[in-house]
């Protein structure tokens, strides 16, 4: 990359940040994060009720949440722990990954762990509640700071559209409330202030974000929301958000740094994502030379196949225009959207090579089809990152020693 191009890129990023700092503040970024999350939660309750699982289809080019992961199926439920705990039972499965995540009304992850292969039984209870706790042999008792926490279960698929097993397995998930859910009055999702006040009524809150929540509850209008979204969208397009570090963990977690811009951006582009300590994500929008990835020019990624992970890695390609998977009709009917540890094989050197190109390279590498003349980006996800992953991620391989290394610096440690 020429120094002049790098300077122009850095100037663009700096200008965007400076302009935003004069018009937007932590209240705006907090408001976006909480409103975007709770608007989705309210709509989920309207469609599915409380203490009931939804098992949506895997995402495609028509999906409504941008940058969806395509390496697992989702199962979702809003839990009511106001008057009694809820018991979650996860089924036995084969050796594929599955996990339990619990998220509060401020879009902070309270719990994120892989579930046992032999099946598990969890008791989810309200922190500070005065109701009794049932006896039983539980995998874990999870205390939450929220009346209506959001439960998110992932079940790994081996192929993009699944082999049937993952879907059958997730439908064996079971929720048993000890006390039946009570009716609840939902806010109008047309008014961010009403939604934010609803979130505050459910959640104990966090000392760090309390002042911004209070301000947003009275001052965060839909016009402010739209302005914040426009700014966050420009940040994402400019490559400012390069990974999920400091995005999803609660303010009290050791990895938290109080960056509300990052929290807002990550919530917008990756709603319900994992904290980096459980799954590390890298956003890759450009080549090592600083060119936006484009289907007119083939791009090759080579990395180690068996990385130092507890679980698995995946590489998923998205359209820059929609931030969604590609429409199969635009890539000759192909449904290839992602590659992962369990649907690829290492070469004789222990490496895996993925070629992003409009035409099949027919050279023995894994072909990720893209559209001639159209920009795309990909996200590399690493589930259960360990210390040995350092220096071996896609961003480390691609940008080390280039002028972009500082911008796309990977997580400091795992």
MIMITI-381446 format. One record per residue (C-alpha): x, y, z. Coordinates in pm, 1 decimal. Layout:
+----------+----------+----------+
:        u :        v :        w :
+----------+----------+----------+
:        X :        Y :        Z :
...
+----------+----------+----------+
***
This chain:
+----------+----------+----------+
:        u :        v :        w :
+----------+----------+----------+
:      0.0 :      0.0 :      0.0 :
:    139.0 :    342.9 :    -93.6 :
:    203.4 :    579.7 :    194.7 :
:    -28.5 :    839.1 :     38.4 :
:   -314.7 :    588.3 :     30.9 :
:   -251.5 :    491.6 :    391.9 :
:   -242.0 :    857.8 :    493.7 :
:   -572.0 :    920.1 :    316.2 :
:   -730.0 :    620.3 :    488.0 :
:   -609.5 :    731.2 :    830.3 :
:   -727.3 :   1087.2 :    763.3 :
:  -1074.1 :    960.8 :    672.5 :
:  -1097.9 :    760.5 :    992.1 :
:   -970.9 :   1049.8 :   1204.0 :
:  -1207.9 :   1300.1 :   1043.6 :
:  -1507.9 :   1074.9 :   1101.4 :
:  -1421.5 :   1030.7 :   1467.4 :
:  -1357.0 :   1403.3 :   1518.8 :
:  -1680.9 :   1510.3 :   1352.9 :
:  -1880.8 :   1262.3 :   1556.6 :
:  -1722.9 :   1370.3 :   1883.1 :
:  -1873.2 :   1717.4 :   1843.7 :
:  -2228.6 :   1591.5 :   1799.2 :
:  -2256.3 :   1248.7 :   1964.5 :
:  -2166.0 :   1134.2 :   2313.4 :
:  -2180.1 :    830.2 :   2540.9 :
:  -2552.7 :    878.6 :   2595.4 :
:  -2612.0 :    841.0 :   2221.5 :
:  -2395.4 :    530.3 :   2193.7 :
:  -2553.8 :    375.4 :   2503.4 :
:  -2897.5 :    460.4 :   2369.7 :
:  -2825.6 :    289.8 :   2037.9 :
:  -2695.5 :    -24.1 :   2207.6 :
:  -2987.4 :    -64.8 :   2446.1 :
:  -3263.1 :     46.1 :   2210.0 :
:  -3142.2 :   -174.1 :   1924.5 :
:  -3121.2 :   -473.6 :   2157.0 :
:  -3446.3 :   -424.4 :   2346.4 :
:  -3647.3 :   -340.3 :   2035.2 :
:  -3552.2 :   -687.9 :   1913.3 :
:  -3638.9 :   -840.7 :   2251.9 :
:  -3983.1 :   -680.5 :   2257.7 :
:  -4057.3 :   -807.1 :   1908.1 :
:  -3933.4 :  -1151.4 :   2010.7 :
:  -4175.5 :  -1158.8 :   2305.6 :
:  -4463.6 :  -1048.7 :   2083.3 :
:  -4390.5 :  -1328.6 :   1837.0 :
:  -4288.6 :  -1611.4 :   2071.0 :
:  -4400.1 :  -1531.1 :   2425.0 :
:  -4186.8 :  -1585.8 :   2734.7 :
:  -4005.4 :  -1905.2 :   2842.5 :
:  -4059.7 :  -2045.0 :   2492.1 :
:  -3787.9 :  -2130.3 :   2241.1 :
:  -3775.6 :  -1994.1 :   1889.1 :
:  -3569.1 :  -2206.6 :   1646.8 :
:  -3516.0 :  -1982.3 :   1340.6 :
:  -3378.3 :  -2102.5 :   1009.6 :
:  -3015.2 :  -2032.9 :    935.2 :
:  -2954.4 :  -1687.0 :    789.8 :
:  -2946.8 :  -1609.8 :    417.9 :
:  -2940.2 :  -1303.1 :    189.0 :
:  -3290.2 :  -1200.4 :    304.4 :
:  -3205.4 :  -1198.3 :    677.2 :
:  -3284.4 :   -891.2 :    891.3 :
:  -2976.8 :   -901.2 :   1121.6 :
:  -2652.1 :   -803.1 :    952.4 :
:  -2333.8 :  -1014.3 :    955.3 :
:  -2504.1 :  -1327.8 :   1090.0 :
:  -2288.3 :  -1626.2 :   1178.5 :
:  -2348.1 :  -1920.9 :    946.5 :
:  -2156.9 :  -2189.2 :   1136.7 :
:  -2437.1 :  -2281.9 :   1377.3 :
:  -2813.8 :  -2277.2 :   1427.7 :
:  -2969.0 :  -2043.3 :   1682.5 :
:  -3226.8 :  -2112.4 :   1952.5 :
:  -3361.5 :  -1812.2 :   2143.7 :
:  -3586.0 :  -1745.0 :   2443.4 :
:  -3672.1 :  -1461.9 :   2680.5 :
:  -3686.1 :  -1597.1 :   3036.1 :
:  -3903.2 :  -1470.6 :   3322.8 :
:  -3716.3 :  -1507.9 :   3653.2 :
:  -3911.7 :  -1243.7 :   3844.7 :
:  -4099.8 :  -1485.4 :   4071.3 :
:  -3903.1 :  -1806.4 :   4034.2 :
:  -3608.6 :  -1963.5 :   3852.0 :
:  -3616.0 :  -2129.9 :   3512.3 :
:  -3457.0 :  -2469.0 :   3442.8 :
:  -3276.3 :  -2516.5 :   3111.1 :
:  -3197.2 :  -2869.0 :   2989.0 :
:  -2960.1 :  -2918.7 :   2696.7 :
:  -2962.5 :  -3253.7 :   2513.1 :
:  -2673.0 :  -3495.8 :   2462.9 :
:  -2505.1 :  -3453.6 :   2124.4 :
:  -2216.6 :  -3575.9 :   1913.5 :
:  -1878.8 :  -3399.9 :   1927.2 :
:  -1998.1 :  -3076.3 :   1766.3 :
:  -1993.3 :  -2747.9 :   1957.2 :
:  -2298.2 :  -2607.1 :   2136.6 :
:  -2313.0 :  -2324.4 :   2386.7 :
:  -2527.5 :  -2132.2 :   2633.9 :
:  -2523.0 :  -1752.2 :   2640.1 :
:  -2730.8 :  -1521.1 :   2861.7 :
:  -2763.0 :  -1150.2 :   2783.1 :
:  -2913.3 :   -873.8 :   2995.8 :
:  -3132.6 :   -580.4 :   2895.6 :
:  -2831.2 :   -355.7 :   2834.9 :
:  -2690.9 :   -608.5 :   2586.1 :
:  -2412.1 :   -726.7 :   2814.3 :
:  -2325.2 :  -1097.2 :   2825.4 :
:  -2376.3 :  -1239.8 :   3173.7 :
:  -2282.6 :  -1598.4 :   3087.2 :
:  -2114.1 :  -1768.6 :   2789.6 :
:  -2000.1 :  -2129.9 :   2808.1 :
:  -2002.3 :  -2443.2 :   2594.9 :
:  -2262.8 :  -2691.7 :   2711.4 :
:  -2162.9 :  -3048.8 :   2808.3 :
:  -2160.8 :  -3309.0 :   2531.4 :
:  -2351.3 :  -3547.2 :   2759.7 :
:  -2622.9 :  -3287.0 :   2814.1 :
:  -2668.4 :  -3034.1 :   3090.8 :
:  -2919.0 :  -2898.6 :   3337.9 :
:  -2897.3 :  -2531.9 :   3440.9 :
:  -3086.8 :  -2333.1 :   3703.3 :
:  -3123.1 :  -1968.1 :   3602.8 :
:  -3223.9 :  -1748.5 :   3895.8 :
:  -3266.0 :  -1377.8 :   3973.1 :
:  -2986.0 :  -1215.6 :   4169.0 :
:  -3117.8 :  -1087.2 :   4502.3 :
:  -3450.8 :  -1270.5 :   4472.1 :
:  -3615.6 :  -1390.7 :   4792.8 :
:  -3777.3 :  -1698.4 :   4640.6 :
:  -3659.0 :  -2050.2 :   4714.4 :
:  -3414.4 :  -2245.0 :   4501.0 :
:  -3523.9 :  -2597.4 :   4407.2 :
:  -3295.7 :  -2885.1 :   4489.1 :
:  -3139.5 :  -3081.4 :   4208.2 :
:  -2822.1 :  -3192.6 :   4037.2 :
:  -2749.2 :  -2888.9 :   3820.6 :
:  -2461.1 :  -2839.3 :   3580.5 :
:  -2453.8 :  -2482.0 :   3704.3 :
:  -2667.6 :  -2232.1 :   3895.9 :
:  -2657.9 :  -1902.4 :   3705.5 :
:  -2755.8 :  -1580.3 :   3880.6 :
:  -2863.7 :  -1293.2 :   3655.6 :
:  -2917.7 :   -924.1 :   3724.7 :
:  -3225.9 :   -901.3 :   3503.1 :
:  -3596.2 :   -990.8 :   3529.3 :
:  -3621.0 :  -1098.8 :   3163.7 :
:  -3276.1 :  -1221.1 :   3054.4 :
:  -3228.0 :  -1337.6 :   2698.0 :
:  -3115.5 :  -1696.9 :   2646.1 :
:  -2919.1 :  -1772.2 :   2328.7 :
:  -2822.4 :  -2128.8 :   2235.9 :
:  -2591.5 :  -2212.5 :   1944.1 :
:  -2560.4 :  -2557.5 :   1787.4 :
:  -2276.6 :  -2603.2 :   1537.7 :
:  -2357.5 :  -2707.2 :   1183.5 :
:  -2104.0 :  -2899.6 :    976.7 :
:  -2231.5 :  -2755.8 :    649.5 :
:  -2384.7 :  -2414.8 :    575.6 :
:  -2743.0 :  -2536.3 :    536.9 :
:  -2694.7 :  -2814.1 :    796.3 :
:  -2708.3 :  -3192.8 :    771.6 :
:  -3030.4 :  -3222.9 :    972.1 :
:  -2864.4 :  -3336.3 :   1293.7 :
:  -2808.0 :  -2988.9 :   1438.6 :
:  -3170.6 :  -2892.9 :   1386.9 :
:  -3299.4 :  -3216.0 :   1541.3 :
:  -3064.8 :  -3176.3 :   1835.5 :
:  -3155.5 :  -2814.5 :   1918.1 :
:  -3527.1 :  -2896.6 :   1916.8 :
:  -3465.6 :  -3118.6 :   2219.1 :
:  -3379.0 :  -2814.4 :   2430.5 :
:  -3621.0 :  -2778.4 :   2721.4 :
:  -3725.9 :  -2487.0 :   2941.8 :
:  -3917.0 :  -2544.5 :   3267.1 :
:  -4018.9 :  -2237.0 :   3468.0 :
:  -4060.2 :  -2314.8 :   3837.3 :
:  -4327.9 :  -2041.7 :   3845.2 :
:  -4539.9 :  -1956.9 :   3541.8 :
:  -4456.6 :  -1627.8 :   3371.6 :
:  -4671.7 :  -1331.9 :   3465.0 :
:  -4818.8 :  -1096.2 :   3204.4 :
:  -4601.6 :   -796.3 :   3127.5 :
:  -4679.2 :   -463.8 :   2962.5 :
:  -4447.1 :   -407.9 :   2668.8 :
:  -4328.4 :    -64.0 :   2556.2 :
:  -4393.3 :     90.6 :   2218.3 :
:  -4089.6 :     21.2 :   2003.7 :
:  -4153.0 :    348.3 :   1819.2 :
:  -4018.3 :    549.5 :   2114.0 :
:  -3657.5 :    475.4 :   2217.4 :
:  -3711.3 :    644.5 :   2554.4 :
:  -3997.9 :    411.6 :   2638.1 :
:  -3787.6 :    110.3 :   2539.7 :
:  -3487.8 :    228.9 :   2743.2 :
:  -3707.6 :    291.0 :   3048.0 :
:  -3843.8 :    -60.8 :   3006.8 :
:  -3487.8 :   -197.7 :   3004.6 :
:  -3406.8 :     -1.2 :   3320.4 :
:  -3714.6 :   -141.9 :   3496.8 :
:  -3587.3 :   -496.6 :   3435.1 :
:  -3218.3 :   -458.6 :   3505.8 :
:  -3018.0 :   -379.5 :   3820.7 :
:  -2796.0 :   -161.9 :   3604.3 :
:  -2422.4 :   -100.7 :   3599.5 :
:  -2243.7 :    179.5 :   3779.3 :
:  -2044.4 :    269.2 :   3468.9 :
:  -2342.3 :    304.2 :   3235.0 :
:  -2606.5 :    432.2 :   3480.8 :
:  -2560.3 :    805.0 :   3401.3 :
:  -2593.1 :    742.5 :   3026.3 :
:  -2897.0 :    520.9 :   3074.0 :
:  -3065.4 :    791.1 :   3284.0 :
:  -2991.6 :   1055.9 :   3021.8 :
:  -3109.9 :    833.4 :   2736.3 :
:  -3432.1 :    749.0 :   2918.6 :
:  -3544.8 :   1112.1 :   2886.8 :
:  -3350.0 :   1252.8 :   2591.2 :
:  -3282.2 :    977.5 :   2336.9 :
:  -3524.8 :   1041.0 :   2052.4 :
:  -3567.6 :    839.3 :   1734.2 :
:  -3393.6 :   1122.5 :   1546.9 :
:  -3088.6 :   1082.9 :   1773.2 :
:  -3101.1 :    710.1 :   1713.1 :
:  -3097.9 :    755.9 :   1335.0 :
:  -2806.7 :    998.4 :   1358.1 :
:  -2612.4 :    754.1 :   1577.6 :
:  -2682.9 :    467.0 :   1338.4 :
:  -2557.8 :    674.3 :   1044.0 :
:  -2233.9 :    746.2 :   1225.6 :
:  -2184.7 :    385.8 :   1337.6 :
:  -2253.1 :    264.8 :    982.9 :
:  -1983.3 :    497.8 :    849.8 :
:  -1740.4 :    366.2 :   1110.2 :
:  -1805.2 :      8.0 :   1006.7 :
:  -1769.4 :     92.4 :    636.5 :
:  -1437.5 :    263.3 :    706.3 :
:  -1294.3 :    -45.4 :    872.7 :
:  -1276.3 :    108.7 :   1221.0 :
:  -1443.2 :   -192.0 :   1381.8 :
:  -1186.9 :   -464.4 :   1323.1 :
:  -1275.5 :   -718.9 :   1592.8 :
:  -1513.1 :   -781.5 :   1883.2 :
:  -1271.5 :   -694.4 :   2161.5 :
:  -1432.1 :   -478.6 :   2435.5 :
:  -1777.0 :   -518.6 :   2281.2 :
:  -2001.1 :   -765.6 :   2457.5 :
:  -1860.8 :   -830.3 :   2805.1 :
:  -2016.9 :   -645.7 :   3103.3 :
:  -1844.6 :   -337.1 :   3250.8 :
:  -1711.1 :   -540.5 :   3545.2 :
:  -1529.4 :   -795.9 :   3327.5 :
:  -1146.2 :   -767.8 :   3318.0 :
:  -1156.1 :   -726.3 :   2937.6 :
:  -1395.4 :   -428.8 :   2948.8 :
:  -1255.1 :    -85.0 :   2865.7 :
:  -1565.1 :    135.9 :   2880.2 :
:  -1560.6 :    222.0 :   2509.2 :
:  -1927.2 :    293.7 :   2436.0 :
:  -1862.4 :    365.2 :   2066.9 :
:  -1723.7 :     13.3 :   2024.4 :
:  -2012.3 :   -135.5 :   2221.7 :
:  -2264.9 :     46.4 :   2004.2 :
:  -2092.2 :    -45.9 :   1677.8 :
:  -2061.7 :   -412.5 :   1767.5 :
:  -2423.0 :   -428.8 :   1884.1 :
:  -2532.0 :   -277.2 :   1552.8 :
:  -2326.3 :   -506.0 :   1327.3 :
:  -2330.5 :   -819.6 :   1543.8 :
:  -2633.7 :   -818.7 :   1770.8 :
:  -2612.5 :  -1095.7 :   2035.5 :
:  -2248.4 :  -1169.1 :   1956.3 :
:  -2004.8 :  -1338.8 :   2191.7 :
:  -1743.6 :  -1163.8 :   2404.7 :
:  -1393.0 :  -1213.7 :   2266.3 :
:  -1290.7 :  -1437.2 :   2555.1 :
:  -1535.3 :  -1703.5 :   2431.3 :
:  -1528.7 :  -1642.7 :   2055.2 :
:  -1294.7 :  -1397.2 :   1887.5 :
:  -1417.3 :  -1232.7 :   1564.6 :
:  -1208.0 :  -1049.2 :   1304.0 :
:  -1360.7 :   -822.2 :   1039.8 :
:  -1153.0 :   -831.2 :    717.2 :
:  -1266.6 :   -570.9 :    458.8 :
:   -946.9 :   -508.8 :    260.7 :
:   -633.8 :   -666.2 :    119.9 :
:   -287.1 :   -621.6 :    274.1 :
:   -228.1 :   -353.1 :      8.6 :
:   -521.5 :   -149.2 :    142.3 :
:   -763.4 :   -223.0 :   -142.0 :
:  -1125.6 :   -304.7 :    -51.4 :
:  -1187.0 :   -671.2 :   -128.7 :
:  -1357.7 :   -688.8 :   -468.0 :
:  -1475.7 :   -977.3 :   -683.5 :
:  -1282.2 :   -840.0 :   -981.6 :
:   -952.9 :   -947.2 :   -826.0 :
:   -896.7 :  -1295.1 :   -671.3 :
:   -782.9 :  -1299.2 :   -310.8 :
:   -617.5 :  -1596.3 :   -138.1 :
:   -613.3 :  -1663.7 :    237.2 :
:   -384.5 :  -1936.8 :    371.5 :
:   -371.8 :  -2021.7 :    741.2 :
:   -312.2 :  -2316.5 :    970.8 :
:   -596.2 :  -2564.8 :    971.6 :
:   -564.8 :  -2688.2 :   1330.0 :
:   -538.2 :  -2368.5 :   1531.5 :
:   -503.0 :  -2351.8 :   1909.6 :
:   -874.9 :  -2343.6 :   1993.7 :
:  -1106.0 :  -2520.3 :   2233.6 :
:  -1365.1 :  -2563.9 :   1961.7 :
:  -1340.8 :  -2452.7 :   1594.9 :
:  -1283.1 :  -2168.7 :   1348.4 :
:  -1491.6 :  -2042.4 :   1057.9 :
:  -1454.1 :  -1795.0 :    769.4 :
:  -1776.0 :  -1637.3 :    636.7 :
:  -1803.0 :  -1399.8 :    340.6 :
:  -2061.2 :  -1117.3 :    318.7 :
:  -2168.9 :   -855.9 :     67.1 :
:  -2037.4 :   -508.2 :    153.9 :
:  -2361.3 :   -357.3 :     21.8 :
:  -2601.0 :   -563.7 :    236.0 :
:  -2367.4 :   -707.7 :    504.8 :
:  -2546.3 :  -1037.9 :    448.8 :
:  -2464.6 :  -1368.0 :    272.3 :
:  -2476.5 :  -1356.8 :   -107.9 :
:  -2788.3 :  -1444.9 :   -303.1 :
:  -2714.9 :  -1788.3 :   -458.1 :
:  -2867.8 :  -1663.5 :   -784.2 :
:  -2577.6 :  -1417.2 :   -817.5 :
:  -2310.8 :  -1688.6 :   -784.3 :
:  -2445.6 :  -1950.8 :  -1028.5 :
:  -2673.8 :  -2111.0 :   -770.9 :
:  -2393.8 :  -2185.5 :   -525.2 :
:  -2483.3 :  -2188.5 :   -156.4 :
:  -2121.2 :  -2168.8 :    -45.4 :
:  -2109.5 :  -1891.5 :    213.0 :
:  -1867.9 :  -2021.9 :    478.2 :
:  -1582.6 :  -2263.2 :    543.6 :
:  -1492.9 :  -2400.8 :    886.0 :
:  -1268.4 :  -2647.9 :   1064.3 :
:  -1510.5 :  -2935.1 :   1031.1 :
:  -1589.1 :  -2902.6 :    659.4 :
:  -1230.4 :  -2856.9 :    536.0 :
:   -915.6 :  -3068.5 :    539.1 :
:   -553.3 :  -2956.8 :    584.9 :
:   -306.0 :  -2990.9 :    301.2 :
:     23.8 :  -3181.1 :    335.9 :
:    168.1 :  -2882.2 :    524.2 :
:   -119.4 :  -2858.3 :    769.6 :
:   -259.3 :  -2546.5 :    601.9 :
:   -597.6 :  -2456.5 :    455.7 :
:   -626.4 :  -2220.9 :    158.3 :
:   -944.1 :  -2035.2 :     62.2 :
:   -963.5 :  -1855.4 :   -272.1 :
:  -1214.8 :  -1571.1 :   -302.6 :
:  -1285.5 :  -1525.3 :   -674.3 :
:  -1565.3 :  -1485.1 :   -926.1 :
:  -1454.9 :  -1799.8 :  -1113.5 :
:  -1357.9 :  -2138.3 :   -973.1 :
:   -977.5 :  -2143.6 :   -959.9 :
:   -977.8 :  -2523.7 :  -1001.6 :
:   -643.0 :  -2547.0 :   -823.0 :
:   -733.4 :  -2763.3 :   -525.7 :
:   -800.4 :  -2472.9 :   -289.9 :
:  -1135.9 :  -2412.4 :   -125.6 :
:  -1333.5 :  -2179.2 :   -352.1 :
:  -1540.1 :  -1900.3 :   -196.3 :
:  -1743.4 :  -1750.1 :   -482.6 :
:  -1775.7 :  -1370.8 :   -501.8 :
:  -1936.9 :  -1139.3 :   -757.3 :
:  -1734.8 :   -977.2 :  -1033.0 :
:  -1699.2 :   -605.0 :   -963.9 :
:  -1872.2 :   -610.0 :   -623.3 :
:  -1711.1 :   -547.1 :   -286.8 :
:  -1728.7 :   -801.4 :     -7.0 :
:  -1570.5 :   -865.8 :    330.2 :
:  -1525.4 :  -1172.1 :    545.6 :
:  -1535.0 :  -1243.6 :    916.8 :
:  -1305.7 :  -1501.2 :   1074.6 :
:  -1443.1 :  -1647.1 :   1399.4 :
:  -1239.7 :  -1845.9 :   1652.3 :
:  -1439.3 :  -2034.4 :   1915.7 :
:  -1253.0 :  -2097.8 :   2239.6 :
:   -934.6 :  -1900.4 :   2158.6 :
:   -621.9 :  -2008.4 :   2344.7 :
:   -276.2 :  -1858.1 :   2387.3 :
:   -132.2 :  -2040.9 :   2086.6 :
:   -371.3 :  -1855.7 :   1854.0 :
:   -162.6 :  -1541.7 :   1895.3 :
:     -8.8 :  -1434.0 :   1564.0 :
:   -196.3 :  -1697.7 :   1362.2 :
:   -530.1 :  -1529.1 :   1298.6 :
:   -632.0 :  -1402.7 :    955.4 :
:   -560.2 :  -1040.1 :   1048.4 :
:   -218.8 :  -1133.9 :   1189.1 :
:   -125.1 :  -1323.5 :    873.4 :
:   -258.0 :  -1063.9 :    628.9 :
:   -150.3 :   -735.0 :    782.3 :
:    170.5 :   -808.5 :    974.0 :
:    450.2 :   -589.6 :    842.8 :
:    216.5 :   -374.2 :    631.2 :
:    107.3 :    -13.4 :    691.2 :
:   -232.7 :   -151.8 :    794.7 :
:    -92.8 :   -356.0 :   1082.4 :
:   -168.9 :    -86.6 :   1342.1 :
:   -527.5 :    -42.2 :   1221.5 :
:   -607.1 :   -412.9 :   1211.0 :
:   -411.6 :   -503.8 :   1522.1 :
:   -547.8 :   -832.8 :   1660.6 :
:   -637.1 :   -892.8 :   2022.5 :
:   -332.3 :   -845.9 :   2242.3 :
:   -358.6 :  -1180.2 :   2421.1 :
:   -581.4 :  -1484.5 :   2452.8 :
+----------+----------+----------+
***
